[in-house]
Amino acid sequence: MIKKTSLEKDAMRVLKETSRTFYIPITLLKQPLKMAVGSAYLCMRAIDEIEDHEALDNDTKHVLLNKISSLLLLDRFDKQAYSELLEPYKTILPEVTLRLGEWIEVCPTGIVGKVLESTSIMAKGMADWAKRDWVVHTEEDLDDYTYYVAGLVGVMLSDIWEWYDGTVTDRDLAIGYGRGLQAVNMLRNQEEDAERGVHFIPDGWKRADLFTYASNNLAKADIYIKSIETRHILHFCKIPLALAKRTLKAMQDGKEKMSRNEVEQTVEEIVNE
């Protein structure tokens, strides 16, 4: 019990170090929901770090993510096999990735299967996109990519809400919620992505079209949260949504991002509703 409690605290430390958007809303959740969502985030962040890693070539990413996807579907996650898989890259991969097996251990028993399933699907989708060099030609391509890297997060969270207290939410709207947050990140990181040769904007689209794509999906998030009555879950969902909307507005006004004070004010307004 002491070891698990220590691991849970360490998981929250790593979460704080790796997430600017979700750490605060996760801390507002009650147990065991807080640890379920925290574990789920860390699992998905672990594979996301492989997808984004600048020192790994796309073929390596494709192989690693496919193998991780398969490991996540085993009856019991094989930490030894995972460690051996990452051994050649352990000096360049971050802590959150190397410790995937431990994040699985702190996930509550009743929901861990869903978390592993969603993370596996995400890893497989990322592997396929690595093989495609992340080349987006159409809006359908963009929908497919944003589904795997963000829409699945929404679906998984909906599964977690239902497991926790029976809260039922629309999975399609949950996907839209995830897509909206991802589109805002794409807009914010567009120049950085371009520098590493990644372009997520469909052929013929201008930056304004991506703003529209983000806004349309965030509108689905507005509908999504209307079915949530549990106060701390509602706060969790409202905070990233409000931050995304205000970040979008800031960029439309010519700013790069929200200020720290604006972020803190946004969180305070929602928590004190």
C-alpha positions as CSV (number, residue, x, y, z in Angstrom):
1,M,0.0,0.0,0.0
2,I,2.8,2.4,0.9
3,K,4.5,1.7,-2.4
4,K,1.3,2.3,-4.4
5,T,0.7,5.5,-2.5
6,S,4.2,6.7,-3.3
7,L,3.8,5.8,-6.9
8,E,0.5,7.7,-7.1
9,K,2.2,10.8,-5.7
10,D,5.0,10.4,-8.2
11,A,2.5,10.0,-11.0
12,M,1.0,13.4,-10.1
13,R,4.5,14.9,-10.1
14,V,5.2,13.7,-13.6
15,L,1.7,14.8,-14.6
16,K,2.4,18.3,-13.4
17,E,5.7,18.4,-15.3
18,T,4.2,17.2,-18.6
19,S,0.8,18.9,-18.8
20,R,0.0,22.6,-18.9
21,T,-3.6,22.1,-19.8
22,F,-4.9,19.1,-17.8
23,Y,-2.9,19.1,-14.6
24,I,-5.1,21.7,-12.8
25,P,-8.5,20.2,-13.8
26,I,-7.2,16.7,-12.9
27,T,-6.3,17.8,-9.4
28,L,-9.9,19.1,-9.0
29,L,-11.3,15.6,-9.5
30,K,-12.2,13.3,-6.5
31,Q,-10.7,9.9,-6.0
32,P,-10.7,7.3,-7.6
33,L,-11.5,9.5,-10.6
34,K,-8.5,11.7,-10.2
35,M,-6.1,8.7,-10.4
36,A,-8.0,7.1,-13.2
37,V,-7.8,10.3,-15.4
38,G,-4.3,11.0,-14.3
39,S,-3.1,7.5,-15.2
40,A,-5.0,7.6,-18.5
41,Y,-3.4,11.0,-19.4
42,L,0.1,9.7,-18.6
43,C,-0.4,6.5,-20.6
44,M,-1.4,8.5,-23.7
45,R,1.3,11.1,-23.1
46,A,3.8,8.3,-23.0
47,I,3.1,7.3,-26.6
48,D,2.6,10.9,-27.7
49,E,6.2,11.7,-26.8
50,I,7.3,8.9,-29.2
51,E,5.2,10.3,-32.0
52,D,6.6,13.8,-31.5
53,H,10.2,12.9,-30.8
54,E,12.5,14.8,-33.1
55,A,15.4,12.3,-32.7
56,L,13.4,9.3,-33.9
57,D,12.8,8.7,-37.6
58,N,9.3,7.9,-38.9
59,D,10.1,4.2,-39.6
60,T,11.3,3.8,-36.0
61,K,8.2,5.5,-34.7
62,H,6.0,3.3,-36.8
63,V,7.7,0.1,-35.4
64,L,7.7,1.2,-31.8
65,L,4.1,2.4,-31.7
66,N,2.8,-0.7,-33.4
67,K,4.6,-2.9,-30.9
68,I,3.4,-0.9,-28.0
69,S,-0.1,-1.1,-29.3
70,S,0.1,-4.9,-29.3
71,L,1.6,-5.0,-25.8
72,L,-1.3,-2.9,-24.5
73,L,-3.8,-5.5,-25.6
74,L,-2.2,-8.4,-23.7
75,D,-4.1,-9.8,-20.7
76,R,-1.3,-8.4,-18.6
77,F,1.1,-5.6,-19.7
78,D,4.6,-7.0,-20.1
79,K,6.8,-4.4,-18.4
80,Q,9.9,-6.4,-19.3
81,A,9.1,-6.6,-23.0
82,Y,8.3,-2.9,-23.0
83,S,11.6,-2.1,-21.3
84,E,13.5,-4.2,-23.8
85,L,11.7,-2.6,-26.7
86,L,12.7,0.9,-25.6
87,E,16.2,-0.1,-24.4
88,P,18.0,1.3,-27.5
89,Y,16.3,4.7,-27.0
90,K,16.1,5.0,-23.2
91,T,18.7,7.8,-23.1
92,I,16.6,10.1,-25.4
93,L,13.1,9.2,-24.3
94,P,11.4,11.1,-21.4
95,E,10.5,9.7,-18.0
96,V,6.8,9.7,-18.8
97,T,7.4,7.3,-21.7
98,L,9.9,5.0,-20.0
99,R,7.5,4.5,-17.0
100,L,4.4,3.6,-18.9
101,G,4.1,0.3,-17.0
102,E,3.9,2.2,-13.7
103,W,1.2,4.5,-14.9
104,I,-0.9,1.4,-15.8
105,E,-0.3,0.1,-12.2
106,V,-1.9,3.1,-10.6
107,C,-5.0,3.0,-12.8
108,P,-8.1,1.7,-10.9
109,T,-8.9,-1.9,-11.7
110,G,-12.4,-1.3,-12.9
111,I,-11.4,1.1,-15.7
112,V,-7.8,0.1,-16.6
113,G,-9.0,-2.2,-19.4
114,K,-10.7,0.7,-21.2
115,V,-7.6,2.9,-20.7
116,L,-5.3,0.3,-22.2
117,E,-7.7,-0.3,-25.1
118,S,-8.0,3.4,-26.0
119,T,-4.2,3.9,-25.7
120,S,-3.6,0.9,-27.9
121,I,-5.9,2.2,-30.6
122,M,-4.2,5.6,-30.3
123,A,-0.7,4.0,-30.7
124,K,-1.8,2.1,-33.8
125,G,-3.3,5.2,-35.3
126,M,-0.1,7.2,-34.6
127,A,2.0,4.4,-36.1
128,D,0.0,4.5,-39.3
129,W,0.3,8.3,-39.5
130,A,4.1,8.0,-38.9
131,K,4.2,5.7,-42.0
132,R,2.3,8.4,-43.9
133,D,4.8,11.1,-42.7
134,W,1.8,13.0,-41.3
135,V,0.8,14.3,-44.7
136,V,-2.7,15.7,-44.6
137,H,-4.4,16.4,-48.0
138,T,-8.1,16.5,-47.2
139,E,-10.4,17.4,-44.3
140,E,-11.1,13.7,-44.0
141,D,-7.4,13.2,-43.4
142,L,-7.4,15.9,-40.8
143,D,-10.4,14.3,-39.1
144,D,-8.7,10.9,-39.1
145,Y,-5.5,12.3,-37.6
146,T,-7.2,14.3,-34.9
147,Y,-9.4,11.3,-34.0
148,Y,-6.4,9.2,-33.2
149,V,-4.4,11.9,-31.3
150,A,-7.2,13.7,-29.5
151,G,-10.7,12.4,-30.3
152,L,-9.9,9.1,-28.6
153,V,-9.1,11.0,-25.4
154,G,-12.6,12.3,-25.4
155,V,-14.0,8.8,-25.9
156,M,-11.9,7.4,-23.2
157,L,-12.9,10.2,-20.8
158,S,-16.6,9.4,-21.6
159,D,-15.9,5.8,-20.6
160,I,-14.3,6.9,-17.4
161,W,-17.2,9.2,-16.5
162,E,-19.7,6.4,-17.0
163,W,-17.6,4.0,-14.9
164,Y,-17.3,6.5,-12.1
165,D,-20.9,7.5,-11.5
166,G,-23.0,6.5,-14.5
167,T,-22.6,9.8,-16.3
168,V,-23.5,9.2,-19.9
169,T,-22.1,11.5,-22.6
170,D,-22.3,11.5,-26.4
171,R,-19.1,9.8,-27.8
172,D,-19.3,11.7,-31.2
173,L,-19.5,15.0,-29.4
174,A,-16.6,13.8,-27.2
175,I,-14.5,13.3,-30.4
176,G,-15.4,16.8,-31.5
177,Y,-14.3,18.1,-28.1
178,G,-10.9,16.4,-28.6
179,R,-10.6,17.6,-32.1
180,G,-11.3,21.2,-31.1
181,L,-8.5,21.2,-28.5
182,Q,-6.1,19.6,-30.9
183,A,-6.9,22.1,-33.7
184,V,-6.1,25.0,-31.3
185,N,-2.8,23.3,-30.5
186,M,-2.1,23.0,-34.2
187,L,-2.7,26.7,-34.8
188,R,-0.5,27.6,-31.8
189,N,2.3,25.3,-33.0
190,Q,1.9,25.8,-36.8
191,E,5.3,27.5,-37.3
192,E,7.1,25.0,-35.1
193,D,5.5,22.1,-36.9
194,A,6.5,23.6,-40.3
195,E,10.1,23.9,-39.2
196,R,10.2,20.1,-38.7
197,G,8.5,19.5,-42.0
198,V,5.0,18.7,-40.7
199,H,1.9,20.4,-42.2
200,F,-1.5,19.5,-40.9
201,I,-3.5,21.9,-43.0
202,P,-5.4,20.2,-45.9
203,D,-4.6,21.2,-49.5
204,G,-6.2,24.5,-50.4
205,W,-6.9,25.5,-46.8
206,K,-5.7,28.8,-45.3
207,R,-5.0,29.4,-41.7
208,A,-8.5,30.9,-41.4
209,D,-10.0,27.5,-42.4
210,L,-8.2,25.8,-39.5
211,F,-9.7,28.5,-37.2
212,T,-13.1,27.6,-38.5
213,Y,-12.4,23.9,-38.0
214,A,-11.4,24.5,-34.4
215,S,-14.4,26.7,-33.7
216,N,-16.9,24.2,-35.2
217,N,-15.5,21.4,-33.1
218,L,-15.3,23.4,-29.9
219,A,-19.0,24.1,-30.5
220,K,-19.6,20.4,-30.2
221,A,-17.8,20.5,-26.9
222,D,-20.3,23.1,-25.7
223,I,-23.1,20.6,-26.4
224,Y,-21.1,17.7,-24.9
225,I,-20.8,19.2,-21.4
226,K,-24.5,20.0,-21.2
227,S,-25.2,16.3,-20.3
228,I,-22.7,16.4,-17.3
229,E,-24.2,17.1,-13.9
230,T,-21.4,15.9,-11.6
231,R,-19.8,19.2,-10.5
232,H,-16.1,18.2,-10.4
233,I,-16.4,16.4,-13.8
234,L,-18.1,19.5,-15.2
235,H,-15.2,21.7,-13.9
236,F,-12.7,19.3,-15.4
237,C,-14.4,19.6,-18.9
238,K,-15.0,23.3,-18.7
239,I,-11.5,24.4,-17.9
240,P,-9.6,23.1,-21.0
241,L,-12.6,24.2,-23.2
242,A,-12.5,27.7,-21.8
243,L,-8.7,27.9,-22.2
244,A,-8.9,26.7,-25.8
245,K,-11.6,29.2,-26.7
246,R,-9.7,32.1,-25.1
247,T,-6.4,30.9,-26.7
248,L,-8.2,30.9,-30.1
249,K,-9.5,34.4,-29.5
250,A,-6.0,35.6,-28.4
251,M,-4.5,34.2,-31.7
252,Q,-7.2,35.8,-33.7
253,D,-6.3,39.1,-32.0
254,G,-2.6,38.6,-33.0
255,K,-1.3,37.3,-29.7
256,E,0.7,34.0,-29.5
257,K,-1.1,32.7,-26.4
258,M,-2.9,33.6,-23.2
259,S,-0.9,35.2,-20.3
260,R,-0.4,33.2,-17.1
261,N,-2.7,35.6,-15.3
262,E,-5.4,35.1,-17.9
263,V,-5.1,31.3,-17.5
264,E,-5.3,31.6,-13.7
265,Q,-8.3,33.9,-13.9
266,T,-10.1,31.5,-16.3
267,V,-9.6,28.6,-13.9
268,E,-10.8,30.6,-10.9
269,E,-13.9,31.8,-12.7
270,I,-15.0,28.3,-13.5
271,V,-14.2,26.8,-10.1
272,N,-16.2,29.5,-8.4
273,E,-19.2,29.3,-10.6
